[in-house]
Amino acid sequence: MTAQTDTTGPVTTVYKVTGMSCGHCEGAVSGEISQISGVSSVTAVASTGEVTVVSAGPLADEAVRAAVDEAGFELAGKA
């Protein structure tokens, strides 16, 4: 029996973002993160500060941080 190391299928990661307070904030963060290559969906929730990202593979933290910064918010890390 061999160990399967193929990581096919989408990867879901939840990030914590500080400063979101409304639907406009959610849209700004979602719009910026969705431009990262490989991202298929983004759901931001201002009330919890959580942003759920579904992507083809793991994303570079710096790419996500840059997208969140561009939207005017701060990435606090992974939830």
Secondary structure, DSSP 4 states (H G I P E B T S, - for coil): --------S-EEEEEEEES--SHHHHHHHHHHHTTSTTEEEEEEETTTTEEEEEESSPPPHHHHHHHHHHHT-EEEEE-
